[in-house]
Amino acid sequence: MKRIKLSISVLLLLALTAGCKKDQIKGEWLIPEAEVFDGGPGKDGIPAINSPSFVQAGEVNFLDENELVVGFLNGNSARAYPHRILDWHEIINDEVEAAKVAITYCPLTGTATGWDRVINGKATTFGVSGLLYNSNLIPYDRETDSNWSQMQLRCVNGKLIGTEVKLHAVVETSWKTWKEMYPNSLVVDLNTGFNRNYQIYPYGDYRTNNDRLLFPLSNHDRRLPRKTRVLGIEVNGKAKVYQLADFGSQTKMIEDVINGVQVLIVGNGEKNFAVAFERNLEDGSQPNFSPLQNQLPLILEDESGSQYDVFGYARSGPQAGKRLLPAKAYIGYFFAWGAFYPELEIYQQ
């Protein structure tokens, strides 16, 4: 089989021909049908990975220290899904200690989320529909062929329309930081079963060129450079973003209120991570917190001396075993959050 190469000229051609094929865009939609675009490759033209292979973190020699990975933890099993691979596949269906999860990533909006693959009691896998809304990935589930909005975290077309995604918390960070957090992590290997050149980023200067967009948006927010990486939090239709660069070289904690809900944001600009939680533990209690320095993956300590990791789990002290509830939050490009939320708030230091 010949190696598949997507040159910049091919990508531009895909963008120019986007929206020409409408056979998939049918039935009732919860998003404007006229703003759903065919991205070009077609359904499954970007193939999801359904049986990922892994290597130990210590054996990885294909990642640079500053490359981004999407990290997931369940029980004692930590796994990293490199952007280098997700750029070409966008979805990895996996199972980690009985947790059936789909790691979804949209290179055009820079957004990564972890989805529970069990819907209404049935396990499914997700594929790439080839459709886009606000430049953002529209996955489809293979059980019902329904279409979902990655950033809206809900089914927007098909049998499951209106169903919300059950999220699994993920942490997007640099490969260097993830190794520091979880040195025994497994990492998705380049042996994916597909013949792709993972040494090449398939979208040219897209990540850094703030003037380059490939598809139309419903709203343009130019208050920040378009490709600024932000942590966005959504609460009952309202959203607020926090710039990763604002967190600085020390782990910083922000207490905020979004649409009446108290949230806790913790990040470190030098370590390249930011995560968000609801202010209360699973049992409803609300301890007082302070940030921890140089103890990754531990990032918070409460008044009882209990210490919490980046996934919100209390790992020591009287609260051990309890968890801070993850907020509905993920990192993405600023323009994408602005496209989905015209009344978007920007956190000011």
HELIX and SHEET records of a PDB file:
HELIX    1   1 ILE A    8  THR A   17  1                                  10    
HELIX    2   2 GLU A   33  GLU A   35  5                                   3    
HELIX    3   3 ALA A   57  GLU A   59  5                                   3    
HELIX    4   4 HIS A   83  HIS A   89  1                                   7    
HELIX    5   5 TRP A  175  MET A  181  1                                   7    
HELIX    6   6 LEU A  244  PHE A  247  5                                   4    
HELIX    7   7 PHE A  334  PHE A  340  1                                   7    
SHEET    1   A 3 VAL A  36  ASP A  38  0                                        
SHEET    2   A 3 PHE A 126  TYR A 133 -1                                        
SHEET    3   A 3 ASN A 136  ASP A 141 -1                                        
SHEET    1   B 5 PHE A  54  GLN A  56  0                                        
SHEET    2   B 5 LEU A 186  VAL A 188 -1                                        
SHEET    3   B 5 SER A  77  PRO A  82  1                                        
SHEET    4   B 5 LEU A  68  ASN A  74 -1                                        
SHEET    5   B 5 VAL A 171  SER A 174 -1                                        
SHEET    1   C 4 ILE A  91  VAL A  96  0                                        
SHEET    2   C 4 ALA A  99  CYS A 106 -1                                        
SHEET    3   C 4 THR A 111  ASP A 116 -1                                        
SHEET    4   C 4 LEU A 167  HIS A 168 -1                                        
SHEET    1   D 2 VAL A 118  ILE A 119  0                                        
SHEET    2   D 2 LYS A 122  ALA A 123 -1                                        
SHEET    1   E 2 ASN A 147  SER A 149  0                                        
SHEET    2   E 2 ARG A 154  ASN A 157 -1                                        
SHEET    1   F 4 ALA A 329  TYR A 333  0                                        
SHEET    2   F 4 ARG A 229  VAL A 235 -1                                        
SHEET    3   F 4 LYS A 238  GLN A 243 -1                                        
SHEET    4   F 4 GLU A 345  ILE A 346  1                                        
SHEET    1   G 4 LYS A 252  ILE A 258  0                                        
SHEET    2   G 4 VAL A 261  ASN A 268 -1                                        
SHEET    3   G 4 PHE A 273  LEU A 281 -1                                        
SHEET    4   G 4 LEU A 324  PRO A 326 -1                                        
SHEET    1   H 4 PHE A 289  PRO A 291  0                                        
SHEET    2   H 4 LEU A 298  ASP A 302 -1                                        
SHEET    3   H 4 GLN A 307  ASP A 309 -1                                        
SHEET    4   H 4 ALA A 314  SER A 316 -1                                        
END                                                                             
